Amino acid sequence: MPDTKLHTLKTIVEKYKQDHILEHYDTLTTARKDKLLEQIQTIDFAGLHELYTHSGANEEVKALDVAPLSVPGWNELAADRGSLEKTGWELLREGRVAALLVAGGQGSRLGHSGPKGTFDIGLPSHKSLFQLQAERLLNLGRRAGTVIPWCIMTSPGNHADTVNFFAQHNYFGYDQDQLFFFNQAVIPALDQDGKMILETPWRICSVPNGTGGCIPALRSSGIMDKLKERGVEWFFYYNVDNALIKIADPQFIGFAHAAGQPIACKVVEKRDADEKIGVVCLQDGRPSVVEYSDFSEQLKQQRDCKTGQLVFGSGNISIHLFHLRFLEEASQQKLVHKAVQKEVQTDWGPVLAYKYEAFIFDLFEYASGMSLVRVDREEEFAPVKNSASPDSPGEARELVLNLHRKWFEKLGAPENLIKGREIEVSPLTSYDGEGLVTGMLDNQENPLLI
Ligand code: UTP
């Protein structure tokens, strides 16, 4: 590495009082010196300084202006569900819908060493979260007579492991031409004094820039334009860690299309006041998602005196349909990052750091409106967040198996064929309980894989 480059970068880091990141430089091998300088070159020092001084770590919190918003369930909607679903299937068949998975997170609470999508929640089939998702999409695509484009956002820390996992599993049978991996950006974490943190003597601790990073990354990767050229209009956005995710749900697609708003969201009734999920409500008079940590204890606990239900009880489960026109608009906007205090690991032990994340829902204000529907959490929400309860892999496993059992109960299967058995239905066999017959339970195996 020429000395002039080192000299230039030294000047910059000194200007921003970050010269400690070069304190081990002279002891490093040439390859590591190069790596460190390369990383420093990618950092927006001025932007980072601005973040530290203005993004929550040091700012006063604005008073929350929120009001409840009642969200109709499927049964309360005026439109006929059958016709919504039919429209959804048509849009899928015409190639106007893509799936958009955000899988760039660090999954630190779960404590799994690989990307979260590679995690096996312990189902009898031992399928990973990625495999469950791939098979649901394959099922829908087969029935629609197409292959649904699948965009997968990773981050630099898990990109290679994610792509390799797909390759090792032969892409779960997915057509590689319809798989679009792209990387989100990272931002250096800062310590309490606004200093960057060395993870190792040659690497600065940088973390993914949050789910809000998904839209600019989709755009800058060229994937948004490529899919636009192919005729995609709707992007079905979802988290990697929902074991029950009904990806590209045709009924929801039809609902979003009929509603004509640029964003559609599914919500669930919150389990209890303390469930750590965002709330869909009016904020400053507009439908928004407000983080659970932004609510006062009093607002969180408030219940309707007639129904006893939580007033702010519409939980955000990160299932959205975005119209391309919203994504195009939002991709032009400056992301607003919030500082989140979390521990990061370094060669010298853990350090309490500020991580800067932008949330996808903070971009919702650029949409002209949102359509909302409440869904049944037992059918659609099994989050895998923590290694132990709540939202543990074991709970998600039970939720998946309970739903599959329920599908057979609905068919009137005799209790002796269901009780005490673990029945797992492959998403390749059934996406939503369709195509099942009680005769499938005749095989006495337990667990039973269908
Ligand atoms: P979470 O907020 O649950 O974060 O992400 P996480 O990184 O998975 O887990 P913790 O907080 O470290 O334990 C919700 C979804 O958003 C994605 C995650 O991969 C998950 O699908 N995500 C989160 C990103 O894609 N990028 C990010 O920068 C953050």
Residues whose N, C-alpha, C, O or C-beta is under 5 A from the ligand:
A	BS01	UTP	V102 A103 G104 G105 Q106 G107 S108 R109 L110 M153 P208 N209 G210 T211 N239 V240 D241 K385
